[in-house]
Amino acid sequence: MEELKVFTGNSHPALAKSVSDYLNIPLGKCEVFEFSNENIFVRILENVRERDVFIIQPICSPVNKSLVELLIMLDAFKRASAGRITAVVPYYGYARTDKKDQPRVPITARLVADLITVAGANRLLTVDLHAEQIQGFFNIPVDELTAQYILKDYFKKKNLDGDLVVVATDIGISKRARDLAEQLGAPLAIMEKRRIGNADKSEALNVIGEVDGKIVLTFDDEVDTAGSLVHTVEALLNRGVKEVYACCTHPVLSGPAIQRIGASKLKELVVTDTIPVLENKRLPKITVLPIAPLLGEAIQRIHSGRSIGAMFEQA
């Protein structure tokens, strides 16, 4: 494993440390800091020539700083003659701007893909993209992991079988929600909703499926301001649901999210730590599951040339 090196920027160093512990290697040494003029500087403090380098950096708050740190780190390792550079981006920021769905708007998810590639990444490792087509925005190999099995194992242990219904929070996530429902042996329902303009607002319209008298588990890729989640919980309880649990991969939890979740009748929100969940956001009803073993195993397999897909065949 001496050829394998793991480094991190400032967006989630705790995750990088957990991954390096899983791999039983020390975390790589580098300086990543901001000058008083807001310029970011990177200096690698050890030899990486011809090494297999993995840079762990979710594009999370502060999003633009995290992104620029990643790009500058990629450039630094490229110029330091690293043998192969993998950008490990557990949360891919700007992923929701993945199509031109109105006049004169950008496709920022494609722009970010171009930036990462030009900066020097040889491949991308990520978790649960907002839209699967983002893989096609890259001209380098992309390995997309899923936290679905981690979430499935957690709810299997709750023994909610029989009364459980999995609800996709919108039609776009229904395929992944259907897979989770199959793994839990539960039926699937879908929340029909529409987003209002470009603001973080949505309106729950209807529940497609039988949920009356059931325990419901909602499934989504991320929770941002929690407006959609709270509206979904209210709509489901109005349909006669007994309890509502929710799960997602990425706990963005921006703006009024924590206040909304705390005041809601949601029983529990289960997330992973692809994004750091600060102590002031760790409500009793929010459970954070570790993603480091999943990333660590994937990094080990990429480094040794083994299959990533095989990780999920027996899951």
C-alpha angles and dihedrals in degrees: 000000000000090000092056117089128181121197135174142200124213101278097085114356092158090062092049090051091051091050093050089049089052089051091045092231130116118260111257118258120241140135119238114173144141125244120222088262088060094250112141120228128195128191124177111218100199140043114278100164109145091352125138101247127195118189113198111205125141112204093237137130119355078037101181094045091048091051095049091046089054093049094049091047090052090051092048093052092045090054090046088061098246109182095228129358122205118189106215103201108171090179116035107209120213089027092131090065091069102130143030098251097157135028121287100005129130130243093228095173087064092046091053090049090054092048093051092048096046091046090063113272115149093192141359129231115192143155128237104337115213088241126018093220089071086080087068092056088074128077090198127073114283124199111195114194124193130220090202093105092050090053091044093054091050094053093041087064091055090065095220091149117139097026096048126108122179113219123200107217091220139359093261093065095041096104093056091042090052090053091051091048091053092050091050093044090238133131121253129237128179130219110220111210142149130220117235111229119302095313122104091261132115136173121223108223112173145345114235107205142030113300105143111129093002136119108244131210114194118205131202139148094242144002112218117165090351091231092123091044094052093046089049092051091050093048092049094048089050087056091059100264114161099212136356124215122178134199136184139161101232121048099199090159097176131168113353095353098116094046091049094048092045092052095043128091091241109138097209140345114210118196140158127239098248081124121037113258106209121219093252088060097048100103118179089251093054116086119192118204121198118252095184096094090054093049093042093053091047092050090049091051094047091049093050096040096246128142120279092195091060088068090072102036094090097029 
